[in-house]
Amino acid sequence: MKKGLILVLFALVSTVSFAQISWSGKVGMNMSNFTGDMETDMRVGFNLGVGMEYSFTDLWSLQTGLMFSQKGAKLDAGEGESVKFNPLYLEIPVMAGARFAVTDNQSVLVKAGPYFGIGIAGKVKSEYSEEGESFSEKGDFFGDGEDQFGGKRFDCGLGIGVAYEINKFFVSLDGQFGFTPVVDYDMEGVSNPKNMNFSIGVGYKF
């Protein structure tokens, strides 16, 4: 009994002694869209923020941080009318990471876990033509008024990613699949459209 307890305590002490926190900065390009039956097109945006990694062992770590992310989609409504959706979110990912060494100074990191976001700003822009003249209208993505889109501010979903690390630099490919609808109503006959996003980014570990 005592021997088993000593082994458990030794394992905990070893884990705590190895555990270390590191920070990183990242900037990237988003390629986002809405899921659903409506044929929206991909919209290019950006993401930037800071990350924190808590390493338990050489293999396992916890990945989190705070990201500023521009998502959305484009819609061709026909007859010369188009709509651009431009929501901006603050996001916190919480991911488990596994790191595999390639050489002494290079490694591959695979990560997966949930993310949580809150909408902070964003516009909806409509462009159309009437009698040979072009017009445009703007509204708030998260507004509740008659001319607003009425988007939901809370967003969460599943995030996955892979990064290639060279010394303190890294290149990452990430995907996000939203679980929560972006609006409370059916959008042009589309039931429960959700955010979907893929991104490529570069970063530096401090």
Secondary structure as a PSIPRED ss2 file (coil, helix, strand):
# PSIPRED VFORMAT (PSIPRED V4.0)

   1 M C   1.000  0.000  0.000
   2 K H   0.000  1.000  0.000
   3 K H   0.000  1.000  0.000
   4 G H   0.000  1.000  0.000
   5 L H   0.000  1.000  0.000
   6 I H   0.000  1.000  0.000
   7 L H   0.000  1.000  0.000
   8 V H   0.000  1.000  0.000
   9 L H   0.000  1.000  0.000
  10 F H   0.000  1.000  0.000
  11 A H   0.000  1.000  0.000
  12 L H   0.000  1.000  0.000
  13 V H   0.000  1.000  0.000
  14 S H   0.000  1.000  0.000
  15 T H   0.000  1.000  0.000
  16 V H   0.000  1.000  0.000
  17 S H   0.000  1.000  0.000
  18 F H   0.000  1.000  0.000
  19 A C   1.000  0.000  0.000
  20 Q E   0.000  0.000  1.000
  21 I E   0.000  0.000  1.000
  22 S E   0.000  0.000  1.000
  23 W E   0.000  0.000  1.000
  24 S E   0.000  0.000  1.000
  25 G E   0.000  0.000  1.000
  26 K E   0.000  0.000  1.000
  27 V E   0.000  0.000  1.000
  28 G E   0.000  0.000  1.000
  29 M E   0.000  0.000  1.000
  30 N E   0.000  0.000  1.000
  31 M E   0.000  0.000  1.000
  32 S E   0.000  0.000  1.000
  33 N E   0.000  0.000  1.000
  34 F E   0.000  0.000  1.000
  35 T C   1.000  0.000  0.000
  36 G C   1.000  0.000  0.000
  37 D C   1.000  0.000  0.000
  38 M C   1.000  0.000  0.000
  39 E C   1.000  0.000  0.000
  40 T C   1.000  0.000  0.000
  41 D E   0.000  0.000  1.000
  42 M C   1.000  0.000  0.000
  43 R E   0.000  0.000  1.000
  44 V E   0.000  0.000  1.000
  45 G E   0.000  0.000  1.000
  46 F E   0.000  0.000  1.000
  47 N E   0.000  0.000  1.000
  48 L E   0.000  0.000  1.000
  49 G E   0.000  0.000  1.000
  50 V E   0.000  0.000  1.000
  51 G E   0.000  0.000  1.000
  52 M E   0.000  0.000  1.000
  53 E E   0.000  0.000  1.000
  54 Y E   0.000  0.000  1.000
  55 S E   0.000  0.000  1.000
  56 F C   1.000  0.000  0.000
  57 T C   1.000  0.000  0.000
  58 D C   1.000  0.000  0.000
  59 L C   1.000  0.000  0.000
  60 W E   0.000  0.000  1.000
  61 S E   0.000  0.000  1.000
  62 L E   0.000  0.000  1.000
  63 Q E   0.000  0.000  1.000
  64 T E   0.000  0.000  1.000
  65 G E   0.000  0.000  1.000
  66 L E   0.000  0.000  1.000
  67 M E   0.000  0.000  1.000
  68 F E   0.000  0.000  1.000
  69 S E   0.000  0.000  1.000
  70 Q E   0.000  0.000  1.000
  71 K C   1.000  0.000  0.000
  72 G C   1.000  0.000  0.000
  73 A E   0.000  0.000  1.000
  74 K E   0.000  0.000  1.000
  75 L E   0.000  0.000  1.000
  76 D E   0.000  0.000  1.000
  77 A E   0.000  0.000  1.000
  78 G E   0.000  0.000  1.000
  79 E C   1.000  0.000  0.000
  80 G C   1.000  0.000  0.000
  81 E E   0.000  0.000  1.000
  82 S E   0.000  0.000  1.000
  83 V E   0.000  0.000  1.000
  84 K E   0.000  0.000  1.000
  85 F E   0.000  0.000  1.000
  86 N E   0.000  0.000  1.000
  87 P E   0.000  0.000  1.000
  88 L E   0.000  0.000  1.000
  89 Y E   0.000  0.000  1.000
  90 L E   0.000  0.000  1.000
  91 E E   0.000  0.000  1.000
  92 I E   0.000  0.000  1.000
  93 P E   0.000  0.000  1.000
  94 V E   0.000  0.000  1.000
  95 M E   0.000  0.000  1.000
  96 A E   0.000  0.000  1.000
  97 G E   0.000  0.000  1.000
  98 A E   0.000  0.000  1.000
  99 R E   0.000  0.000  1.000
 100 F E   0.000  0.000  1.000
 101 A E   0.000  0.000  1.000
 102 V C   1.000  0.000  0.000
 103 T C   1.000  0.000  0.000
 104 D C   1.000  0.000  0.000
 105 N C   1.000  0.000  0.000
 106 Q E   0.000  0.000  1.000
 107 S E   0.000  0.000  1.000
 108 V E   0.000  0.000  1.000
 109 L E   0.000  0.000  1.000
 110 V E   0.000  0.000  1.000
 111 K E   0.000  0.000  1.000
 112 A E   0.000  0.000  1.000
 113 G E   0.000  0.000  1.000
 114 P E   0.000  0.000  1.000
 115 Y E   0.000  0.000  1.000
 116 F E   0.000  0.000  1.000
 117 G E   0.000  0.000  1.000
 118 I E   0.000  0.000  1.000
 119 G E   0.000  0.000  1.000
 120 I E   0.000  0.000  1.000
 121 A E   0.000  0.000  1.000
 122 G E   0.000  0.000  1.000
 123 K E   0.000  0.000  1.000
 124 V E   0.000  0.000  1.000
 125 K E   0.000  0.000  1.000
 126 S E   0.000  0.000  1.000
 127 E E   0.000  0.000  1.000
 128 Y E   0.000  0.000  1.000
 129 S E   0.000  0.000  1.000
 130 E E   0.000  0.000  1.000
 131 E C   1.000  0.000  0.000
 132 G C   1.000  0.000  0.000
 133 E E   0.000  0.000  1.000
 134 S E   0.000  0.000  1.000
 135 F E   0.000  0.000  1.000
 136 S E   0.000  0.000  1.000
 137 E E   0.000  0.000  1.000
 138 K E   0.000  0.000  1.000
 139 G E   0.000  0.000  1.000
 140 D E   0.000  0.000  1.000
 141 F C   1.000  0.000  0.000
 142 F C   1.000  0.000  0.000
 143 G C   1.000  0.000  0.000
 144 D C   1.000  0.000  0.000
 145 G C   1.000  0.000  0.000
 146 E C   1.000  0.000  0.000
 147 D C   1.000  0.000  0.000
 148 Q C   1.000  0.000  0.000
 149 F C   1.000  0.000  0.000
 150 G C   1.000  0.000  0.000
 151 G E   0.000  0.000  1.000
 152 K C   1.000  0.000  0.000
 153 R C   1.000  0.000  0.000
 154 F E   0.000  0.000  1.000
 155 D E   0.000  0.000  1.000
 156 C E   0.000  0.000  1.000
 157 G E   0.000  0.000  1.000
 158 L E   0.000  0.000  1.000
 159 G E   0.000  0.000  1.000
 160 I E   0.000  0.000  1.000
 161 G E   0.000  0.000  1.000
 162 V E   0.000  0.000  1.000
 163 A E   0.000  0.000  1.000
 164 Y E   0.000  0.000  1.000
 165 E E   0.000  0.000  1.000
 166 I E   0.000  0.000  1.000
 167 N C   1.000  0.000  0.000
 168 K C   1.000  0.000  0.000
 169 F E   0.000  0.000  1.000
 170 F E   0.000  0.000  1.000
 171 V E   0.000  0.000  1.000
 172 S E   0.000  0.000  1.000
 173 L E   0.000  0.000  1.000
 174 D E   0.000  0.000  1.000
 175 G E   0.000  0.000  1.000
 176 Q E   0.000  0.000  1.000
 177 F E   0.000  0.000  1.000
 178 G E   0.000  0.000  1.000
 179 F E   0.000  0.000  1.000
 180 T E   0.000  0.000  1.000
 181 P E   0.000  0.000  1.000
 182 V C   1.000  0.000  0.000
 183 V E   0.000  0.000  1.000
 184 D C   1.000  0.000  0.000
 185 Y C   1.000  0.000  0.000
 186 D C   1.000  0.000  0.000
 187 M E   0.000  0.000  1.000
 188 E C   1.000  0.000  0.000
 189 G C   1.000  0.000  0.000
 190 V E   0.000  0.000  1.000
 191 S C   1.000  0.000  0.000
 192 N C   1.000  0.000  0.000
 193 P C   1.000  0.000  0.000
 194 K E   0.000  0.000  1.000
 195 N E   0.000  0.000  1.000
 196 M E   0.000  0.000  1.000
 197 N E   0.000  0.000  1.000
 198 F E   0.000  0.000  1.000
 199 S E   0.000  0.000  1.000
 200 I E   0.000  0.000  1.000
 201 G E   0.000  0.000  1.000
 202 V E   0.000  0.000  1.000
 203 G E   0.000  0.000  1.000
 204 Y E   0.000  0.000  1.000
 205 K E   0.000  0.000  1.000
 206 F C   1.000  0.000  0.000
